[in-house]
Structures are given as structure tokens and as C-alpha cells.
């Protein structure tokens, strides 16, 4: 991990040689924290990336707060309620297009926290779960009684910027051959209209706090690489994440485990575009999962 920090430091130095310094420009791009000591200083954490990125990296609020006087999170409005109570956060503020009207000493983008804090694998894995569903915890999708079906929340489509992440709904029909499961669609967006192709009971909800509560009421989440994977992992819920062959940097190219989420299992395409082969692996392991959990 130290090698990663060294490479990042080198890239920052090279970037500064060929362009204006990062400490110039708009107010919210100034006073960037690079990891220096923070005694008595107030830190603004900016969440400029995706919802899943914020969920993944907000785990570092606590080690940041251990070093700083105050931690303010300038966050996407959709996540405000979910992040209330996260350890290490002093205040949450809705992100907008302007500059933050807050009094702070230094600021940093949330995805840069791991580098600035020089985190170790122990810090990453030792803080899960770090999100919670709140007081309205629901078990409606987990009926009691021995031999009940395993409830599985399903997401197969993500945003349009990388369509390689999306599983064609007809491929998911392989799951029908697995006895003892009940599929529930958590899918939002255009892909939601395809729920009947699978089929899965549509239990999608309009907001992220309600989604967190719903996820906590299911036995397993089966999802592509999208915000739902990070949310389930941060909640400590069993989640199986289906990855295309050239997966994103945060997932290993091979292997089943993720350092970010101990409750997550990874499934990689056997070859580029081969969702059929991946779903065969998922179906095989679902059969084992059902047998292992049949008599709870």
C-alpha cells in the first residue's frame, strides 16, 4: 500500500509542474489537505464523485476526526439522512454547485482521504459495518419459519457511462433453476421496466435511507458494480457483486474477496462480455447458499 501512496505523490508533483498549483482558484479548491498534521484545524470533506464513492470512503471520517478538531462533510443531498450518525462526522451539509458557505481551515475530496491518511488494510477492514439502517428497521421480506425461501435483492443495470457493467435481463433467467429462493427487484431507472422478464417482485424504493432499510430485510443482495453494492457492503449485509472482465480499479482483477467489504463476494466474467458464464457460477453457488441456510 505504501507503493500506491508513493505513486500518487509522484503524480501530484508531476501535475503541479505542468499546470497551475492546486491551491489557487475558487475558494472550495484552495487549502487542500495533503496529510500534514491537523491539530486544532477544521476540515471540509467535499463529495464531488458518485454516491457509491461517497459511501465507500466515508468510513475514513473517524480516523480523520481522530487527527482534526472538526470534520464537516459537504455531501450529496440524497445521502444526508443515511450518513447521520456516522462516527467521526461533526456536521453534514448539502452539496450544491456554488462554493461552501462554511468556515474551515483545509479541505479535501472524500476519495483522497485514504491517501492523505495513509490508511492500512487494518483500518479499511476494521470499520465495517459503518452505516446503519436506523430505527425503522424492517424484516418484511424475511418471513419466519424453517424452510422459507432465501430472499435475494437484485440489481442488474447501472448508469449509462459504462454499459459493460449491465447484465442483460434475459441472462438472469438462469436463476429460475435455483430452488428455494425468492427474487426481489431493487432496480431503479430505465431498467426497472424489465423486472417482469426475470421475474422478480418489484420492491424498489425512491430514496436511499429506505433502500438501506429494505436491504437489511433481505438475506442476500445480488448486484452489479453500482451504488447498491457499496451500500450493502457498508451495512455489513451479504452481497454478491457481478463484475465485467475489465472491472473498476477498486476491485481486484481476480479473487473472490474485497478488502473494502468483508461481507462481499466477487464474481468476475470468465471472458469479456460473458455474463452467461458468470451467471452459471452464481447459480451454482446459490444452490450451495440455499442448502447452507435452509434450516435456519
SELO-453158 format. One record per atom (N, C-alpha, C): x, y, z. Coordinates in steps of 0.02 Angstrom, whole numbers, plus 50000, padded with zeros to 5 digits. Layout:
REM SELO-453158
XYZ ...
REM end
This chain:
REM SELO-453158
500414994050000 500005000050000 500435006350000 501015006150032 501465011850032 501675013549961 501765008449918 501945009749848 501405013849813 500765012449829 500225016249799 500265023549820 500415024749884 500465031749907 501065035249873 501615031749864 502205034649832 502045036649760 501685032249724 501495033649655 501035039749652 500555039949698 500085045649699 500445052149713 500915052149760 501305058149775 501705060349714 502005055649678 502385057249618 501945060349565 501335057549555 500885060249505 500665067349522 500545068649587 500365075349607 500925080349593 501545078349606 502115082749593 502175084249518 502095079049476 502145079949404 501585084349378 500985083549407 500415087649385 500545094949399 500835096449457 500965103349476 501475106649430 501915102649398 502425105449354 502135108149288 501575105149268 501305106749202 500655110849204 500465113249262 499855117149267 499855121449329 499325125349339 499295129649398 499255125549461 499515128349515 499515124849580 498795123549602 498695117949636 498025116149659 497765120849712 498195124749743 497975129249796 497765136049770 497695136849704 497435142949675 496745141649647 496375147049633 495725146149603 495155147449652 494575144349639 493985145449680 494105143449753 493725146549796 493825145549868 493805138149888 493315134549858 493235127549878 493755122949846 494225125749806 494785121849780 495435123749814 495405127949865 496005130349899 496125126649964 496715127649992 496895125050058 496795117450061 497005113950010 496905106750007 497365103150055 497075098750094 497465094950144 497805089150109 498465088350122 498855083050090 499095077850141 498885078350204 499115073450253 499535076350308 499665082950307 500055086050360 499655085950426 499985087350482 499665087050547 499085091950550 498555089950587 497935093750587 497735096450655 498175096450703 497975098550771 497605105250769 496995105150796 496615111350802 496325113950737 496345110150682 496105112650618 495445109450599 495035113250564 494375111050542 494425108950468 494155103050454 494225100150387 493545099750353 493515102150292 492935101350249 493075095650201 492635090550200 492695084950154 492185085850098 492415086450037 491985087549979 491825080849945 491195079849928 490975073649896 490775075149824 491275075649780 491155077649711 491045071749663 491115065649687 491055059949642 490365056749649 490305050249635 489665046949636 489435045149706 488805043149712 488525041149776 488885035149805 489055030349763 489415024449787 490105026249812 490435031149780 491095033349802 491055036349872 490555040449883 490475043449950 490345038150002 489915033349987 489765027950034 490395023850049 490805022549998 491405018550008 491915022050052 492005028650043 492555032150076 492355035850139 491715036150155 491515039650216 491745035850278 491955029650270 492235025750326 492835029250357 493165033650320 493765036950345 493625043350384 492985044750396 492815050650436 493095049950507 493055043950536 493285043050604 494045043850611 494465040550571 495185041950578 495365049150561 494985052450517 495095059550504 494935063650566 494375062150598 494175065850658 494665064650715 494975058850718 495485057550769 496075062350763 496185064950702 496755069450691 496565076750688 495915078250678 495695085150667 495265087650725 495165094250726 494725097350775 493995096350757 493835096650692 493145096250669 493135093550598 492625089350584 492545086550517 491855088350491 491835092050435 491215093950402 491185090350335 490615087350320 490535083650257 490055087450213 490295089550154 489885092950104 489665087650054 489045085150063 488855078650034 488235079349990 488165074549944 487575074249901 486945074049945 486445078249929 485835078449971 485505071749982 485555067249932 485235060649939 485515056549996 486125058250019 486465054250070 486445057450139 486155063250145 486165066850209 485885062650266 485295059950256 484975056050310 485355049650325 485595046250273 485945039950283 486585040950324 486935046550314 487575047550346 487525050550416 486925052350437 486855054950505 487045049450555 487465050950601 487675046050650 488305042350631 488585043350571 489215040250554 489765042950599 490135038550629 490645040550677 491175044950645 491325050450678 491845054950654 491595061150619 490945061450603 490665067150568 490365072050618 490605078150618 490315083350662 489705086650631 489705087650565 489135090750533 489105088750459 488475088650434 488345086950364 488025092950330 488215094250267 487975100050231 487815097950159 487245100150132 487065098050064 487515101050011 487765096849967 488185098949912 487775102749861 488075108049832 487745111849779 488275114449731 488065118049679 488515120049626 488975125849645 488795129549697 489205135249717 489785133349762 490025138249799 490555136949847 490255135949916 490555132049959 490255130650025 490295136850070 489735138650099 489705144350145 489845141650216 490465139350225 490665136250288 491345138950309 491465138950373 492105141350399 492555135250413 493075134350374 493515128650381 494235130750368 494705126550388 495415128150380 495725124850319 495555118450308 495805114850249 495235110650221 495295108650158 494785104350129 495115098750089 494705093650074 494955087850038 494375084350006 494485081249947 493975077249915 493935070549951 493335067849959 493245061850000 493655055949974 493745055349909 494115049649882 494865050349890 495095056149915 495805057149929 495985055650002 495475054050043 495595053050114 496065047150127 495965041650092 496385035750104 497115037350093 497265041250041 497955043150027 498235047850081 497855053150096 498085058050145 498185055050214 497755050350232 497805047150298 498305041350298 498545039350239 499005033650233 498705027450268 498085025850248 497735020450283 498065013750269 497975009250316 498215002350311 497634997650298 497754991550275 497194986850267 496794985850331 497124986150388 496764985250451 496264990750463 496434996950445 495965002550452 495375001650405 495504999250345 494964998450296 494474993150319 494714987250336 494264981650351 493984981950422 494304985650466 494094985750536 493514990350551 493244993750500 492714998650513 492074996850476 491934990450468 491334988150434 490934983750482 490274984850489 489874989950456 489964996850487 489895001950447 489935008850472 489325012850454 488845009850417 488195012850406 487665008550439 487105011650455 486555008050489 485895010450461 485395006050464 484755007450431 484295011850472 484455013150536 484035017550576 483505013750614 483055017550644 482555014750689 481995011050653 481885012450589 481335009350553 481535002750521 481994999250553 482244992750528 481664988050513 481674985150454 481114981050431 481334973850416 480914969050435 481044962050417 480494959450371 480144963750335 479544961450298 479714956450245 480334956350220 480504951550167 480864945450193 480834944550259 481134938650289 480624935250333 480124931750304 479624928350344 479944923050388 479664922050446 479934917050492 479714910050472 480034905050501 479864898150486 480404894450449 480514888250468 481024884150436 480814882550364 481314882350321 481184880550251 480934886350209 480904892350235 480664898050196 481144899550139 480914902650085 481374904450030 481904909450052 482484909050020 483014913950031 482824920249991 482794925850025 482604932149991 483214935549963 483184937149898 483754939949862 483554946449828 483894951949846 483794958249813 484234958749751 483954960749695 484294960249631 484354967149597 484964968749572 485084974649532 485504972549472 485284974249411 485634971849351 485834977549304 485644983649318 485804989049272 486054995049310 486574998349283 486865004349314 486765010249267 487105015749282 487065021649239 487365020249170 487285025149126 487465024149056 488205025249041 488605027649089 489295029349072 489735023249059 489545017449084 489925011349068 489435005549064 489175004349005 488654999248995 488934992249003 489594991449006 489874984749016 489674981949084 489484986249131 489294983949197 488604980749199 488194981749147 487494979849149 487384972649124 486994968949161 486824962049142 486174962049102 486154959149042 485524958649005 485014954649046 484414957349057 483924953849099 483784946649079 483744944949014 483604937948998 484124933049025 484754935249033 485274930849059 485114928849131 484764933149167 484614931749237 484104926149246 483814923849191 483344918349196 483674911949221 484334911549217 484684905749244 484544904949318 484374910349351 484224909949423 483584906249438 483134905649388 482504902149398 482604894849416 483154892049393 483274884949405 483494883549477 483634888749515 483864887849583 483254887249629 483144881449661 482564880749705 482684884249772 482144886249803 482184888949871 482384896149876 482314900049821 482464907149825 481864911249803 481834917449825 481334922249802 481714928549782 481634930649719 481974936549693 481554942849703 481884948049724 481564954649732 481974959749694 481644963649652 481994968749613 482074975149653 482704977449658 482854983949687 483024988949632 482914987049569 483134990949512 482764997549506 483145002949495 482865009449480 483045011249408 482795016849384 482965019249318 482615015549262 482845016349200 482515013249142 482475005649147 482965002549179 482964995249183 482404992449225 482064996649264 481534994249308 480964991149269 480834993449209 480274990849170 480394983649148 481014981249155 481184974449135 481084969449191 480834971649248 480764967049306 480374960749288 479864961349245 479454955649228 479804950449187 480364952149156 480744947349115 481084942249159 481224943849221 481664939649261 481314933349289 480724933549320 480384939049351 480604939849424 480494945749450 480644947049520 480134952049546 479924951149606 479444955849635 479774962649644 479454967749618 479724974549620 479614977649689 480174978649725 480124981949791 480574988049793 480734990849734 481164996749731 480845002549769 481265006549801 481035012249841 481365018549814 481065024349827 481295030549794 481885034049827 482075032049887 482615035749921 483095030849953 483705033249966 484245028849990 484145026450061 483915030550109 483785027850176 483285022050175 482755022650135 482265017150130 482585011050097 483015012250048 483375006750016 483815003050067 484155006750111 484565003650162 484144999250207 483565001650227 483114997750270 482884991450234 482714992150170 482494986350131 483044981150125 483654983450111 484224978950105 484334974950169 484254978250226 484344974850290 483824969450302 483264969750266 482744964750274 482794958850226 483334958650187 483434953150139 484004948650161 484014942550136 484544937850153 485184939250115 485124941450051 485694942050007 485544947349955 486054951249936 486004955949881 486434953349824 486144953049765 486504951049704 486474956949657 487054960049643 487054966349608 487664967049562 487614971449515 488184973449476 488574978749515 489114981249484 489524986349515 489164993049512 488804994649565 488435000849569 488365002849642 488025008449655 487965010949722 487685005849771 487225001649748 486914996649792 487434991849820 487944990149781 488474985649806 488834988949865 489004995349859 489344998849913 488884999549974 488255001049963 487785001850018 487704995350058 487604989850022 487534983350057 488174981550094 488754982750062 489384981150095 489504985350157 489334991850154 489434996350211 488964994650268 488384991650251 487904989450303 488094982650332 488574979250302 488784972750325 488324967150304 487914968250252 487444963250226 487794958750176 487654952250173 487944948050121 487774950750051 488274951850010 488164954649944 488634951249895 488354949049839 488744946149785 488754951149728 489354953149707 489444958449658 489694955449593 489324956649539 489484953849473 489884959049433 490484957149412 490954961849381 491114959849308 491174964849265 491394963349197 492144961949198 492404959449143 493084956749141 493614962049157 493514968249134 493984973649147 493684978249201 493624975549261 493254979049313 493614985249339 493244989349375 493494995649402 494084994549449 494484999749459 495114999449497 495004997049569 494414998149597 494324996549668 494214989149682 494114985249629 494024978049637 494634974449609 494834968949640 495404965049613 495204961849546 495694960949503 495564957849438 495404950449445 495644947349497 495504940349512 495354939749586 495034934149604 494894932949675 494184934749693 493954932049748 493254932549768 493124937649823 493634939749858 493534944149916 493744951349900 493424955949936 493584963049930 493844965549997 494404969149995 494664972050057 494184977250086 493764980150043 493314985450066 492734982850107 492474977050089 491854974650120 491914967150136 492004965450200 492074958350218 491474954050200 490874957050195 490274953050180 490164952150106 490624954450064 490534954349991 490914948549959 490584945449910 490904940349867 490884942949795 491444942249761 491514944849693 491444939249642 491104940649587 491044936049530 491284939749468 491804937149436 492084940249376 491854936649313 491744940349260 491614937149196 492194932549177 492074926449154 492614922049132 493004924949073 492654928749030 492964932248973 492544938448959 492824943348923 492444949548911 491754948248881 491254951048914 490564950548890 490204944148909 490534939548943 490234933048957 489824933249023 489224936049018 488784936049076 488464929149086 488394925449032 488104918649038 488544914349083 489204914449071 489654910449113 489664912749185 489634919349195 489614921949264 488984919749300 488414920149266 487784918149298 487764910749313 488104906649273 488144899549290 488504898549356 489054902349367 489404902049432 488954904349489 488594909849478 488134912349529 487604907249547 487304904149496 486774899149508 487044893249548 487644890949530 487954885349567 488044887149640 488304893049654 488434894949723 487794896649761 487274898849724 486634899949757 486344893449782 486424888149743 486194881549766 486534879649832 487184880949837 487544879549899 487314884049955 487194890449940 486964895249989 486284893150018 485844890949974 485174888749997 485244882750042 485654877850023 485724871850064 486024873650133 486504878250134 486824880150197 486354883950243 485844887350214 485414891550255 484694888950259 484584882950236 483904880250231 483574879450299 483934877550349 483624875750414 483744881050468 483794887250448 483894892550498 483284893150543 
REM end
